[in-house]
């Protein structure tokens, strides 16, 4: 028996094309979904990689900040040590000066003058003492002025008081004085030796 198709062939062809279109459309949607999924996975991997790099850089920056802080601390310690070394060197250089100053004090002290205290602040020396008369205080100041290790004597106070322990009007009197003198640096004093 012969086969007779009573259906229109065009409708069958349309149906076949529609099925092919929907299959192609479905394949395109699946392909687009796969592409979007792959792009999402790749972008996620790139973002994760960048985050890990940023974390590594942040850790390195923190380590370098710590090293910089240590370097700054070491620089401060170095400056402190250099300042201490400078002070020690200055003290070593000025060590013999005090011997010369005391020697000059003994040499400049005239008879009848006694020193009760000697105080030094920087280059300034305060000398307190007692003398038998104001003339002896003047001689002491002239001797200081001629000294190689002391200069610029300045008389601060002179008080005439009875000698210690005596209240008698005929008792000898003493002139208590305070003289401020300047110490000459080592370079200027060595020339006089």
C-alpha positions in Angstrom: 0.0 0.0 0.0 1.2 3.3 -0.9 1.8 5.8 1.6 -0.1 8.9 1.3 0.6 11.9 3.4 -2.5 13.9 3.8 -0.9 16.4 6.2 0.5 19.4 4.6 4.2 19.0 4.1 4.8 22.6 4.9 3.4 22.3 8.4 5.7 19.4 9.0 8.6 21.4 7.8 7.7 24.3 10.0 7.4 22.0 13.0 10.8 20.5 12.2 12.4 24.0 11.9 10.7 25.2 15.1 12.1 22.2 17.0 15.6 22.9 15.5 15.2 26.6 16.5 14.3 25.8 20.1 17.1 23.2 20.2 19.5 25.9 18.9 18.1 28.4 21.3 18.4 26.0 24.2 22.0 25.2 23.1 22.8 28.9 22.9 21.3 29.5 26.4 23.3 26.6 27.8 26.4 27.9 26.0 25.8 31.4 27.3 25.3 30.1 30.8 28.5 28.1 30.6 30.4 31.2 29.3 28.9 33.3 32.1 29.7 30.6 34.7 33.3 30.3 33.3 33.7 34.1 33.3 32.4 34.3 36.8 34.8 31.6 38.0 37.7 33.2 36.2 36.9 36.7 37.6 36.4 35.1 41.1 39.8 33.5 40.7 41.4 36.8 39.6 39.8 38.6 42.5 40.9 36.0 45.0 44.4 36.1 43.6 44.4 39.9 43.9 43.1 39.7 47.5 45.9 37.2 48.4 48.4 39.5 46.7 47.0 42.5 48.6 47.2 40.6 51.9 50.8 39.6 51.1 51.6 43.2 50.3 49.9 44.4 53.5 51.9 41.8 55.5 55.1 43.1 53.9 54.2 46.7 54.6 53.5 45.8 58.2 56.9 44.0 58.4 58.6 47.0 56.8 56.9 49.4 59.1 58.2 47.3 62.0 61.7 47.4 60.5 61.5 51.2 60.0 60.4 51.6 63.7 63.4 49.5 64.7 65.7 51.5 62.5 64.3 54.8 64.0 64.8 53.3 67.5 68.4 52.3 66.6 69.0 55.8 65.2 67.7 57.4 68.5 70.0 55.0 70.5 72.9 55.8 68.2 72.3 59.6 68.7 72.1 59.0 72.4 75.3 57.0 72.5 77.1 59.6 70.3 76.0 62.3 72.7 77.2 60.3 75.7 80.5 59.6 73.9 80.9 63.4 73.2 80.2 64.1 76.9 82.7 61.5 78.0 85.3 62.8 75.5 84.7 66.4 76.8 85.1 65.2 80.4 88.3 63.3 79.5 89.7 66.4 77.8 88.8 68.6 80.8 89.9 66.1 83.5 93.3 67.8 84.1 91.8 71.3 84.1 90.4 71.0 87.7 93.9 70.1 88.9 95.2 73.3 87.3 92.3 75.3 88.7 93.0 74.1 92.3 96.7 74.7 91.8 96.0 78.2 90.7 93.6 78.8 93.6 96.4 77.8 96.0 98.9 80.0 94.2 96.6 83.0 94.0 95.5 82.8 97.7 97.5 85.5 99.6 98.4 85.2 103.3 95.5 86.0 105.6 92.8 84.7 103.2 91.0 81.4 103.9 88.6 79.8 101.4 85.5 78.1 103.0 83.8 76.8 99.9 84.4 76.4 96.2 81.4 75.7 93.9 81.6 75.3 90.1 78.7 75.6 87.7 79.9 75.3 84.1 82.8 77.7 83.7 81.8 79.8 86.6 83.5 79.2 90.0 82.0 80.7 93.2 84.6 81.2 96.0 83.5 82.0 99.5 86.0 82.8 102.2 87.2 85.0 105.0 90.1 87.5 104.9 91.8 89.6 107.6 91.1 92.8 105.7 89.5 94.1 102.5 93.0 94.7 101.1 93.7 91.0 101.2 90.5 90.4 99.3 91.6 92.9 96.7 95.0 91.2 96.4 93.2 87.8 96.0 91.2 89.3 93.1 94.3 90.8 91.4 96.0 87.4 91.7 93.0 85.7 90.1 93.1 88.2 87.3 96.8 87.4 86.6 96.1 83.7 86.8 96.4 81.5 83.6 93.4 79.3 84.6 91.1 81.8 86.2 89.8 85.2 84.8 87.2 87.9 85.4 87.0 88.0 89.1 83.8 89.6 90.3 83.3 90.5 94.0 79.7 89.7 95.0 79.6 90.2 98.8 81.9 91.6 101.4 80.8 91.6 105.0 82.9 92.6 108.0 82.2 90.4 111.0 83.9 89.8 114.3 86.3 86.8 114.2 84.6 83.5 114.9 83.7 82.9 118.6 84.6 86.4 119.9 82.1 89.1 120.8 84.6 91.5 122.3 84.7 95.0 120.6 88.5 94.9 120.5 88.5 91.4 118.9 89.9 91.1 115.4 87.4 91.4 112.6 87.2 89.3 109.4 85.9 90.2 106.0 83.7 87.4 104.6 83.5 87.6 100.9 82.1 85.9 97.8 84.0 86.1 94.5 82.8 84.7 91.2 85.5 83.9 88.7 85.5 82.2 85.2 87.5 79.2 84.4 89.8 79.4 81.4 89.5 76.6 78.9 92.4 74.1 78.4 93.7 75.7 75.3 94.2 79.1 76.9 95.6 77.7 80.1 98.3 75.5 78.6 100.2 78.4 77.2 100.9 79.7 80.7 102.5 76.4 81.9 
